[in-house]
């Protein structure tokens, strides 16, 4: 696992909080993937994504295929009123509201 040589702030997507990672730390793979500046890493190299994915195969099913999330349900727009008078019955009757 790669070590940091600089302090880095990243936003943890699971907890929606900012996390401070200090020099010398070996961050979790999910947090390490968020650090894209090579200057922050030892030897100036980003950690290999292949090594991290080999450690965590939770995104694959029993056949080794990638799992895909079900598509999100579409939200339909509410129906608009077709009556132009917007509920004013007197306007449709032509009696002036009397």
C-alpha positions as CSV (number, residue, x, y, z in Angstrom):
1,X,0.0,0.0,0.0
2,X,1.2,3.5,-0.8
3,X,2.0,6.1,1.8
4,X,1.2,9.7,1.8
5,X,4.0,12.3,2.0
6,X,1.7,15.3,2.4
7,X,-1.4,16.0,4.4
8,X,-4.5,15.7,2.3
9,X,-8.2,16.6,2.9
10,X,-10.7,14.4,1.1
11,X,-14.5,14.2,1.4
12,X,-15.6,10.7,2.5
13,X,-18.5,9.8,0.3
14,X,-19.9,7.3,2.8
15,X,-20.0,9.6,5.7
16,X,-20.3,13.0,3.9
17,X,-17.5,14.4,6.0
18,X,-14.1,15.8,5.3
19,X,-11.2,13.6,6.4
20,X,-7.7,14.7,7.1
21,X,-5.1,12.2,6.0
22,X,-1.6,12.9,7.4
23,X,1.9,12.2,6.0
24,X,3.0,8.6,6.6
25,X,-0.6,7.2,6.6
26,X,-1.7,4.4,4.3
27,X,-5.4,5.4,3.6
28,X,-8.1,3.0,2.9
29,X,-8.4,2.1,-0.8
30,X,-11.8,3.9,-1.1
31,X,-10.2,7.1,0.2
32,X,-6.9,6.6,-1.6
33,X,-8.8,6.6,-4.9
34,X,-10.0,10.1,-4.2
35,X,-6.4,11.4,-4.0
36,X,-5.3,12.1,-7.6
37,X,-2.4,14.5,-7.0
38,X,0.8,12.4,-7.5
39,X,2.8,14.9,-5.3
40,X,0.8,13.6,-2.3
41,X,2.1,10.1,-2.7
42,X,5.4,8.4,-1.9
43,X,7.6,8.2,-5.0
44,X,5.2,10.5,-6.9
45,X,3.1,7.6,-8.1
46,X,-0.6,7.0,-7.6
47,X,-1.6,3.7,-6.1
48,X,-2.5,1.1,-8.6
49,X,-6.2,0.7,-9.1
50,X,-5.7,-2.9,-10.0
51,X,-4.1,-3.7,-6.6
52,X,-7.0,-2.0,-4.8
53,X,-9.7,-3.8,-6.9
54,X,-8.0,-7.1,-6.2
55,X,-8.4,-6.5,-2.5
56,X,-12.1,-5.6,-2.8
57,X,-14.2,-7.9,-5.1
58,X,-17.5,-6.9,-3.5
59,X,-18.6,-5.3,-6.7
60,X,-18.6,-8.6,-8.6
61,X,-21.1,-11.4,-8.4
62,X,-20.3,-15.1,-8.0
63,X,-19.4,-15.5,-11.7
64,X,-16.9,-12.7,-11.5
65,X,-19.0,-10.4,-13.6
66,X,-19.5,-6.8,-12.6
67,X,-22.8,-6.1,-10.8
68,X,-24.9,-3.3,-12.3
69,X,-27.4,-1.3,-10.3
70,X,-31.0,-1.3,-11.4
71,X,-32.0,1.8,-13.3
72,X,-33.6,4.5,-11.2
73,X,-37.4,4.9,-11.5
74,X,-38.5,7.8,-13.6
75,X,-40.7,10.4,-11.9
76,X,-43.5,11.7,-14.0
77,X,-44.6,15.3,-14.1
78,X,-48.0,16.1,-12.5
79,X,-50.9,16.6,-14.9
80,X,-51.7,20.2,-15.7
81,X,-55.2,21.6,-15.4
82,X,-56.9,21.7,-18.8
83,X,-59.6,24.2,-17.8
84,X,-58.3,27.7,-18.6
85,X,-60.6,29.3,-16.0
86,X,-58.8,27.5,-13.2
87,X,-61.9,26.6,-11.3
88,X,-63.9,29.7,-11.9
89,X,-67.3,28.4,-12.9
90,X,-68.8,31.9,-13.5
91,X,-66.4,32.6,-16.3
92,X,-67.6,29.6,-18.2
93,X,-71.3,30.4,-17.7
94,X,-71.2,33.9,-19.2
95,X,-73.4,35.4,-16.5
96,X,-70.7,37.7,-15.0
97,X,-70.7,35.9,-11.7
98,X,-74.2,36.9,-10.7
